[in-house]
Amino acid sequence: MKSSSASHALRSNPVILSTVAVGSALLLSSCSVANSEQAEGDGAAASDTIRVVLSQEPPTLEACEANLTSTGVVVRSNVTQPLVERNPTTGDLEPLLATEWEATSDTEWTFKLRDDVTFHDGTPLTAEAAAFTIDRAVNSDLGCNVEGYVFGDDDLVVEAVDDTTLTVTTATPDPILPLRLSFVEIVPTSTSTSEKVREPIGTGPYAIEQWDAGQRITLAAYEDFWGDAPAYSKAEYQWRSEGTVRAAMITSGEADVAMGIGPDDGVGDLGVSYPNNETIALRLTGDIAPLDDIRVREAINYAIDKETIVGSLYEGTDKVAAQLVPAGIVGHDEDLEPWPFDLDRAKELVAEAKADGVPVDTKITLVVRSAQFPKVTELSQVLQEQLSQAGLNVELKTVETSQHLQYQLRPFVTNEGPIALLVQHGNQAGDAAFTVEQYMLSTGAQSTFGTPEFDALIADAGLTEGEDRQAAYEEVFGYQNEHVVQFATIAHQTGIIGKSANVDYEPNSSSGDELRLSEMTPAN
């Protein structure tokens, strides 16, 4: 079935792609920011600039890395755009650079593109540019994160039939290909194919004006944008690692929007909670002793007091997790029970493994990314203490974003022994395929091990639709917890942003990964 053409501005009237079954089922530092010369606490931004403070500086704005939270929060839907996008509230796929799409065979999809779009360098959007972008992101040797996160090992065959017609062919039937392509941000054919670029050229409402490394990123509204002009002609991003500092910048009027605010950071009534799609967990290197013994991995799950973590560190705003995806994602199993906190059982399992010759005294490195989310430092210290109480030798290692990626993505760091990596996984797409294919397949971009049986279960689930798809992924998550245990899931998170009273913006489940500036307007 085809989707109908619709204006980008009319997102309140979503267009449902009926052949994609997921649709209906988804649900301070010494430096201040710009405009800080205004009266302290008045919260008023310069009328033409929206000021955003992040928890960290993006490592890159490369379009094919835009599914990384720290990159996507600036780039996605602001600087670059995909062919189609998922409405984060309804879960429906909606037209964007493509006006319609349909499955023209079991393995081929055809997309019709808009004919009134230009890139920020003035060149027109064509099917050739879309084909180039997909080929660059998915089929090349660049090692784009979107390839491992969304598409896996299989290449796509892309063809520009004419200026506005694109065909994409998959190796095997893929009922959610349009959803996967919503993660590919389209760039012009002038983009380098030999290396990743720091600052992309896109089709979005804003172009990158300047990036002062270590200080700020400035975007400027693109005058020839094909859609409605955004309310703010400028956007400025700065970053502060401390949540209390970000909150203070909101309450003092130095910033308009602050990301990653904790429940006790002091933002007060200017804090807005929203249904985050993030889950925090430990990923365990199950192929290196002692983590190669399932009893040790089970012990780690029993040793983590998740209820106390959620209640004490996060004031009950988060929810104890039994799986890597929260409610609202296709495949989430409401009946799957979280691992109970049972320190005695954890100690028994470690002792059993030790008696069988497993080197349980081997150092396990708990790798944590600084400023990744609120209270991450406190959480890492609690986890280290709780795993140590189970009889394991755990050393805490805190790293920056670029270093963390070396542990998170293939090829992994392999010379530091067993690793328990604290991950924050956000399923932006609303379908469990985007979680299990990268985190659980033996060859997944963020998976350290698996089994042939589990790989087959995951592959079969990916071919299903509708209620069968829900049931198939529920089985996958149950199998992981019982037979694989690569993960010790901790909590599903709830996001909080700080927002000036002078800005109208309603955050949604994608806001932590894709902060759409065009949806922000001055308050009346």
DARA-V271367 format. One record per residue. N is the residue number from 1. SS is DSSP state (2 for helix, 1 for strand, 0 for the rest). NEAR is the number of other C-alpha atoms within 8 Angstrom. D_FIRST is the distance of its C-alpha to the first C-alpha in Angstrom with 1 decimal. Layout:
BEGIN
<<N;SS;NEAR;D_FIRST> <N;SS;NEAR;D_FIRST>>
END
This chain:
BEGIN
<<1;0;8;0.0> <2;0;8;3.7> <3;0;14;6.7> <4;0;8;9.6> <5;0;7;12.9> <6;0;8;15.6> <7;0;9;19.2> <8;0;8;20.2> <9;0;6;23.0> <10;0;8;21.1> <11;0;9;20.1> <12;0;4;21.2> <13;0;5;18.0> <14;0;11;15.3> <15;0;11;11.7> <16;0;9;9.7> <17;0;12;6.9> <18;0;9;6.2> <19;0;7;5.9> <20;0;9;9.2> <21;0;11;11.7> <22;2;14;14.3> <23;2;13;13.1> <24;2;9;15.0> <25;2;10;17.7> <26;0;13;19.1> <27;0;10;21.2> <28;0;11;52.5> <29;0;6;53.6> <30;0;4;56.1> <31;0;5;53.5> <32;0;8;51.8> <33;0;9;48.6> <34;0;8;48.5> <35;0;8;49.7> <36;0;10;51.9> <37;0;6;54.8> <38;0;8;53.7> <39;0;7;55.5> <40;0;10;54.9> <41;0;8;52.7> <42;0;8;51.6> <43;0;15;48.0> <44;0;9;47.5> <45;0;14;45.6> <46;0;7;46.2> <47;0;7;43.9> <48;0;9;42.1> <49;1;11;41.6> <50;1;13;39.7> <51;1;14;41.6> <52;1;13;40.0> <53;1;13;42.0> <54;1;14;40.5> <55;0;15;42.1> <56;0;9;42.3> <57;0;9;41.9> <58;0;7;38.8> <59;0;8;39.7> <60;0;9;37.5> <61;0;15;34.8> <62;0;12;33.2> <63;2;12;29.5> <64;2;11;28.6> <65;2;13;30.7> <66;0;15;29.0> <67;0;11;27.7> <68;0;9;31.5> <69;2;10;32.3> <70;2;11;35.4> <71;2;15;33.5> <72;2;15;30.2> <73;2;12;32.0> <74;2;11;33.2> <75;2;13;30.6> <76;1;14;27.1> <77;0;12;25.6> <78;0;14;29.2> <79;0;16;30.1> <80;1;16;27.0> <81;0;15;23.2> <82;0;14;20.1> <83;0;14;16.9> <84;1;14;15.1> <85;1;11;17.1> <86;1;11;17.1> <87;0;11;18.6> <88;0;10;21.7> <89;0;7;22.2> <90;0;10;19.0> <91;0;14;17.5> <92;0;15;14.1> <93;1;14;12.8> <94;1;14;13.5> <95;1;17;13.8> <96;0;12;17.2> <97;0;11;18.2> <98;1;12;14.7> <99;1;14;13.1> <100;1;12;9.5> <101;1;12;7.9> <102;1;10;5.7> <103;1;11;7.4> <104;0;8;9.5> <105;0;6;11.8> <106;0;8;13.1> <107;0;12;14.7> <108;1;11;13.3> <109;1;13;10.9> <110;1;12;11.1> <111;1;12;11.9> <112;1;11;13.3> <113;1;14;16.5> <114;0;10;18.7> <115;0;7;21.7> <116;0;7;24.2> <117;0;11;24.8> <118;1;13;28.0> <119;0;14;29.4> <120;0;10;32.6> <121;0;6;34.6> <122;0;6;33.4> <123;0;8;31.3> <124;1;8;27.9> <125;0;13;24.6> <126;0;10;23.1> <127;2;15;20.7> <128;2;12;24.0> <129;2;12;24.9> <130;2;13;21.6> <131;2;12;22.1> <132;2;10;25.8> <133;2;14;25.0> <134;2;12;22.8> <135;2;12;25.4> <136;2;10;28.2> <137;2;13;26.9> <138;2;12;25.6> <139;2;10;27.4> <140;0;9;30.8> <141;0;4;34.1> <142;0;10;34.1> <143;0;6;33.5> <144;0;10;30.9> <145;2;10;30.4> <146;2;15;26.7> <147;2;13;26.8> <148;2;12;28.5> <149;2;11;26.9> <150;2;11;23.3> <151;2;11;23.0> <152;0;11;26.2> <153;0;6;27.8> <154;0;7;25.2> <155;0;9;24.7> <156;0;11;21.5> <157;1;8;21.4> <158;1;11;20.4> <159;1;10;20.7> <160;1;12;20.9> <161;1;9;19.9> <162;1;8;21.3> <163;0;8;22.1> <164;0;12;18.7> <165;1;12;16.4> <166;1;17;16.4> <167;1;12;15.4> <168;1;11;16.1> <169;1;10;17.0> <170;0;12;18.2> <171;0;8;21.1> <172;0;6;19.5> <173;0;8;16.0> <174;0;10;15.1> <175;0;10;12.3> <176;0;9;13.3> <177;2;8;13.9> <178;2;7;12.5> <179;2;12;14.8> <180;2;11;17.6> <181;2;10;17.3> <182;0;12;17.9> <183;0;11;21.4> <184;0;15;22.0> <185;0;15;23.9> <186;0;15;23.9> <187;0;15;27.4> <188;0;14;29.0> <189;0;8;30.1> <190;0;4;33.7> <191;0;9;33.2> <192;0;7;35.5> <193;0;8;34.2> <194;0;5;37.6> <195;0;6;37.8> <196;0;8;36.0> <197;0;10;36.6> <198;0;7;38.1> <199;0;8;36.6> <200;0;13;33.2> <201;0;14;32.2> <202;0;14;28.9> <203;0;14;26.9> <204;0;13;27.4> <205;0;14;29.6> <206;1;10;32.6> <207;1;14;34.4> <208;1;13;36.9> <209;1;8;40.3> <210;1;7;42.7> <211;1;8;43.0> <212;1;7;46.5> <213;0;6;46.5> <214;0;5;47.8> <215;0;7;47.8> <216;1;11;44.6> <217;1;13;41.4> <218;1;12;40.9> <219;1;12;37.7> <220;1;11;37.8> <221;1;12;35.3> <222;0;10;33.8> <223;0;5;34.8> <224;0;5;32.1> <225;0;12;29.2> <226;0;7;26.1> <227;0;8;25.5> <228;0;6;28.0> <229;0;9;31.3> <230;0;10;32.1> <231;0;9;35.0> <232;0;12;37.2> <233;0;9;38.2> <234;1;11;39.4> <235;1;12;38.6> <236;1;13;41.1> <237;1;11;40.8> <238;1;13;43.8> <239;1;11;44.2> <240;0;13;46.7> <241;0;10;46.8> <242;0;9;48.4> <243;2;13;46.4> <244;2;11;49.4> <245;2;11;49.8> <246;2;18;46.2> <247;2;14;46.8> <248;2;11;50.1> <249;2;12;48.4> <250;2;18;46.3> <251;2;12;49.2> <252;0;11;51.4> <253;0;17;49.0> <254;0;16;48.7> <255;0;15;44.9> <256;0;17;42.1> <257;1;13;39.7> <258;1;16;40.8> <259;0;13;38.6> <260;0;13;39.5> <261;0;17;42.0> <262;0;10;43.8> <263;0;9;44.7> <264;0;5;48.4> <265;0;9;48.2> <266;0;8;49.6> <267;0;14;46.9> <268;2;5;47.7> <269;2;5;45.8> <270;2;11;43.9> <271;1;11;41.9> <272;1;10;38.4> <273;1;9;36.8> <274;1;10;33.1> <275;0;9;30.9> <276;0;13;31.1> <277;0;14;28.9> <278;1;13;31.9> <279;1;16;33.8> <280;1;14;37.2> <281;1;13;38.5> <282;1;12;41.0> <283;1;12;39.6> <284;1;14;42.3> <285;0;13;43.2> <286;0;13;43.4> <287;0;8;44.9> <288;0;9;48.1> <289;0;12;51.0> <290;0;11;51.4> <291;0;13;47.7> <292;0;11;47.1> <293;0;11;48.5> <294;2;10;46.0> <295;2;9;48.9> <296;2;14;49.4> <297;2;16;45.7> <298;2;11;45.9> <299;2;14;49.1> <300;2;12;47.4> <301;2;13;44.8> <302;2;14;47.7> <303;2;14;49.7> <304;0;11;47.4> <305;0;10;48.1> <306;2;10;44.7> <307;2;7;45.7> <308;2;8;48.7> <309;2;10;46.7> <310;2;15;44.1> <311;2;10;46.9> <312;2;8;49.4> <313;2;10;47.6> <314;0;12;44.6> <315;0;9;46.2> <316;0;8;43.6> <317;0;10;40.7> <318;0;11;39.0> <319;1;9;38.0> <320;1;11;39.3> <321;0;12;36.6> <322;0;11;36.1> <323;0;10;33.2> <324;0;11;31.7> <325;0;15;28.8> <326;0;12;29.4> <327;0;7;27.9> <328;0;9;24.4> <329;0;14;23.3> <330;1;13;21.2> <331;0;13;24.0> <332;0;14;26.9> <333;0;8;29.3> <334;0;5;31.3> <335;0;4;33.8> <336;0;8;34.7> <337;0;5;38.3> <338;0;8;39.5> <339;0;7;42.5> <340;0;7;45.7> <341;0;10;48.4> <342;0;8;51.2> <343;2;10;53.6> <344;2;7;56.0> <345;2;9;53.3> <346;2;15;52.3> <347;2;11;55.9> <348;2;8;56.2> <349;2;12;53.3> <350;2;15;54.7> <351;2;8;58.1> <352;2;8;56.8> <353;2;13;55.1> <354;2;10;58.3> <355;2;7;60.4> <356;0;6;58.3> <357;0;6;59.0> <358;0;10;55.9> <359;0;8;57.0> <360;0;13;55.9> <361;0;6;58.3> <362;0;9;56.3> <363;1;10;55.1> <364;1;12;51.5> <365;1;13;50.3> <366;1;14;48.2> <367;1;13;46.3> <368;1;14;45.2> <369;1;12;43.7> <370;0;10;45.8> <371;0;11;44.3> <372;0;8;40.9> <373;0;7;40.7> <374;0;9;43.3> <375;0;9;46.2> <376;2;12;45.2> <377;2;8;48.8> <378;2;8;50.1> <379;2;10;47.4> <380;2;11;48.2> <381;2;9;51.9> <382;2;8;51.2> <383;2;9;49.1> <384;2;12;51.9> <385;2;8;54.5> <386;2;11;52.5> <387;2;14;51.9> <388;2;10;55.5> <389;2;9;56.6> <390;0;14;54.9> <391;0;9;57.2> <392;0;13;55.0> <393;1;11;56.2> <394;1;11;53.7> <395;1;9;54.1> <396;1;11;52.0> <397;1;8;50.8> <398;1;8;49.2> <399;1;10;47.4> <400;0;8;45.6> <401;2;9;41.9> <402;2;7;42.3> <403;2;8;44.5> <404;2;12;42.2> <405;2;8;39.4> <406;2;11;41.8> <407;2;10;41.9> <408;2;10;38.2> <409;0;9;36.5> <410;0;8;37.3> <411;0;5;39.9> <412;0;8;41.6> <413;0;7;45.2> <414;0;5;47.1> <415;0;4;50.7> <416;0;7;51.1> <417;0;9;50.9> <418;0;13;48.7> <419;1;12;46.4> <420;1;12;45.0> <421;1;12;42.5> <422;1;12;41.6> <423;1;10;37.9> <424;1;9;35.7> <425;1;8;32.1> <426;1;9;29.4> <427;0;13;25.8> <428;0;8;24.1> <429;0;8;20.6> <430;0;12;20.7> <431;1;12;20.2> <432;0;13;23.2> <433;2;8;22.1> <434;2;11;23.4> <435;2;12;26.7> <436;2;10;27.5> <437;2;13;26.5> <438;2;16;29.0> <439;2;10;31.6> <440;0;14;31.9> <441;0;15;31.1> <442;0;11;34.4> <443;0;9;33.2> <444;0;13;31.4> <445;0;11;32.3> <446;0;10;34.0> <447;0;12;35.0> <448;0;12;38.7> <449;0;12;38.4> <450;0;12;36.6> <451;0;9;36.9> <452;2;7;35.3> <453;2;6;34.5> <454;2;12;32.8> <455;2;12;30.9> <456;2;8;29.5> <457;2;9;28.6> <458;2;13;26.6> <459;2;8;24.9> <460;2;9;23.8> <461;2;11;22.5> <462;0;9;20.2> <463;0;10;18.3> <464;0;10;17.7> <465;0;11;15.1> <466;2;8;15.7> <467;2;6;19.3> <468;2;8;20.2> <469;2;14;19.5> <470;2;12;21.7> <471;2;9;24.4> <472;2;12;24.4> <473;2;15;25.0> <474;2;11;27.6> <475;2;8;29.4> <476;2;12;29.3> <477;2;10;31.0> <478;2;9;33.5> <479;2;10;34.3> <480;2;11;35.0> <481;2;9;37.5> <482;2;7;39.3> <483;2;6;39.4> <484;2;10;38.7> <485;0;11;39.8> <486;0;13;39.0> <487;1;10;38.5> <488;1;12;40.6> <489;1;13;38.2> <490;1;13;40.1> <491;1;14;38.1> <492;1;15;34.9> <493;0;13;35.8> <494;0;12;35.7> <495;1;11;35.7> <496;1;13;38.1> <497;1;13;38.2> <498;1;16;41.2> <499;1;12;40.5> <500;0;14;42.9> <501;0;8;43.3> <502;0;11;42.8> <503;1;11;39.2> <504;1;9;36.2> <505;0;7;33.6> <506;0;4;31.8> <507;0;10;31.1> <508;0;10;28.2> <509;0;12;27.4> <510;0;12;26.6> <511;0;11;29.6> <512;0;12;31.8> <513;0;13;29.6> <514;0;13;28.1> <515;0;12;30.4> <516;0;10;28.7> <517;2;7;31.6> <518;2;11;29.6> <519;2;7;29.3> <520;0;10;33.1> <521;1;10;35.3> <522;1;9;39.0> <523;0;7;40.0> <524;0;3;41.3>>
END
